[in-house]
Structures are given as structure tokens and as C-alpha cells.
Amino acid sequence: MGGWGPYTAREIDDLFNSYGFVEHDPDVPDAGGVRRTAAESYQARINFASLEEARRYLRLVDEVLENYPDDGPANRDSPGQKLRLALRRAGIARGGTGQLDLPGTAEAATAALDEATENLWRPERTRIFISHTSAHRTEVGAIATELNRFAFSCFVAHDQIEPSREWQDVIERALRSCDVLLAYVTPDFAASNWTDQEVGWALGRELVILPLKVGADPYGFFGTYQALPVRPDQEPREIATTVSRSISLAIFGGQRQGANRLIPRMTETVIEAFCTSRSFDTTVRRFELLRHIPRSAWNDDHVARVRRALIDNSQLRNCVVQLDHLTSVPEAVDSLLAHMGWTESAPESSAQG
């Protein structure tokens, strides 16, 4: 939420304190330039997965709206109109009590957020927000291209000195809806006006966070995460392969509180990547990720798609992997599925249910 014009930094601190989100900060300066930073920091601490906290936040938003009378469509760029538009896009409306309330179901809320971000992400893919500085956008773009080929969906944030309001809105929507934050940590990363805020937002949302160490170490709260070292001579494809494996294991291994909700989407990403493999090398790497998908995440459609791909895709059909001995990929997949209780016709759980 932006548009803090009527408020001083001290009043923003008072507002979030009055709704129980923060303790009073006696050191907050009354300077206009820190208002947005302070508000975003406070918002990042809110657990929006909690129905109680989300509704309490909406009461705060309602109070803010009192400072912005509805001046109609003639002034679409006013802070009040932008805020009302964001609420409508999220499916948030006034309930029977006259107060702002959440959509009726969690599914409705998710659908509303998906609609508001439909042009940012490819459907049904794990969403990666890549934080970097503008000096490195070329190499980051190349890594993003390789990750997209794996079946991820990447948003490459750009570091601009004076970004437009519209660009900031796009970045905020991407940060609200991404699943993973990938940080390309270079020596100039900490000096950026935006990368620290992007990382802070991800920390507040308890996202899966993966730092790439490119000549500099992660720092602060961010420094507790194990970074993947990147060499200057590494090919984007090699980096993307390592990133793909790390993200998959982080999600399937429940690295953070928010990781479990990503298992269905990550399962879809890995299965799609495996089925569309274009070389023996990628088949071997992607089979390893296939083995980490938990039994509970598989369904009839997944099994059918994988078995169909083993017939149709020669890069799967004719490939071998090293298990206890060299094994054809079709045989290895059959063994994997059988170990989880899936038969040729249907999984055991489906037959029982």
C-alpha cells in the first residue's frame, strides 16, 4: 500500500502501533523521505496468512482511506483511487458491517491475486523474483532465460535511479505474488536503492530465499542464508541448473514456513521440466529432482503425463541413469512410482478412495 502523503513518519508509526503490528519506535524521524520505507518495513512484518491479522490490517487501510475521499474516475492517478483499485483487484469489498473484508474463501482470494498479476507470471509455474542491480541485468537475464526453460517463471527486477510510479507498482505486485526470491549478490548490491527493500519484503513474507554469491556475501538477516557461489566464467545454463536443484530441495524439504504451500506448484514445475527434457544430460539432472517429489504431491494426472512422456520423448525413452547400476530412465521411473505405491493403472490410494 502506498500513498502516505497525509501522514508523517511518526504518524505512520503510531498507526501501525495502534493496530498492534509494531511497538513504538522512538527513533522514527519526522522526515517525509522515510515514510514509504517505514511503512513497507511495518507491512513486511504482518502475517497475511493469518485471517485475524489480515482483517486487522484491512481496518488500518480503512482508516487510511478516510484521508482520501472518493474523487471518482476523473482522477485515476490519485493515491486514493490507486488504493481503491488495488483493493478491487484483490477482491476486497465492504461487507454487511460496512467495513472492508476479505473475499469469502481462500480460493477466491488466491484467484483475485492471480488475476491482478496475470501478466507477470506464466500459469502453473513456480514464480521467481530475481533481485539484482542494473549493471548486471545482462547476465541475470540470461540466467532467467535458462530458468524459464526449466519451467520456472521469472520476474527480473531492474534497478533504476528514478523508477516511474507504474514500474514501482509492477515490482510491488511481483513481490506480493512471487514464490521465491533469487538474489544476485554483487559488490554493488547493498548500494542499490531497491535490492535491500526487495530482500526485506521476501524475509517478511517468509519466502524461500536463495542468494547467489557473485563476488560479495549476503549480509544482515539475509546473511543467515547459505549462498551459492557463482564463478565469473560459469555459463548461465550451469548456474540455472544449480539454482533449480537448490530451489527444488528447499521447497520439498520445507526450508521455511511458507515452503509447504509451494509443493504443488513446484511439483508441477519439476514434472513439466522432466517431461519436456531436450537432452540426456538434462534428463539425468531432472530425474534426480523427480525423485525428491513427496508421495503426497503426486496425482493421477502427473503419473499419466510422465508415462506418456517416457513413450513420446526420445530424450527420456533412450536415456540411462546411474542407480545401483546403469538403468534406463523408463525402468527407473517405473521403479520410483512402484516404490510410492502407483501401479500401471492407478495409485493404491486412488483404488482405495
ABEGO torsion letter per residue (X at the ends): XBGAAABBAAAAAAAAAAAGABBBBAABBABAAAAAAAAAAAAAABBAABAAAAAAAAAAAAAAAAABBBAEAABAABAAAAAAAAAAAAGBBBBAAGBBBBBABAAAAAAAAAAAAAAABBBGBBBBBBBBBAAAAAAAAAAAAAAAAAGBBBBBBBBBABBBAAAAAAAAAAAAABABBBBBBBAAAAABAAAAAAAAAAAAAGBBBBBBBBGBBBBEAAAABBBBBBBAABBAAAAAAAAAAAAAAAAAAGABAAAAAAAAAAAAAAAAAAAABABAAAAAAAAAAAAABBAAABBAAAAAAAAAAAAABAAAAABBBBBABBBBAAAAAAAAAAAAGBBAABBAAAAAX
